[in-house]
Amino acid sequence: MFLKSLVFGTALFIVSAADFNLISILFFVLASFALYSRPLFGGPYNSRHAFIVLLCVSILGMKIMAGSFLFFPGLFLFSFLFFLILGIKEILFVKRSRIYYIAALLLFYALFVIFFLADKSSFYIFKYSGIIVASFLLFREWLAIVSVFHFA
């Protein structure tokens, strides 16, 4: 999983070095889906929506942080989030609901930072609805993961 998250971070670095053109973004998305979908059998803890939100947030976040001193910490953060989401899907962690809670909180934080740093003079309704949809998907998935456990 560490190697997969390293490849994810490298692909994100390549996208940013290629100045976020369409071909590099497609390469990043295809490479990320290939890393995430192996093995093809998923357990009851499939975190598909969090992965899709991570893809969007990582591309937008790295575009905002390109050329700043926060570039490499942001790259590390998004690779770490990929590691957490992949570990939840592949049933690596024992307390998956708590790990997903941490991953979802970090995704929420990155999502809201990107929203508030973005220029809201154009496409405000589109950006606002994107935040609402991403929040809904993350909450729904977290509740699905928590409901699998039977607490005493």
Protein Blocks (a to p, Z undefined) as FASTA:
>chain_A
ZZmmmmmmmmmmmmmmnoopaklmmmmmmmmmmmmmpcfbdcfkbcfklmmmmmmmmmmm
mmmmgoiaklmmmmmmmmmmmmmmmmmmnomafblmlmmmmmmmmmmmmmmmmmmmpcck
goklmmmmmmmmmmmmmmmmmmmmmmmpccZZ
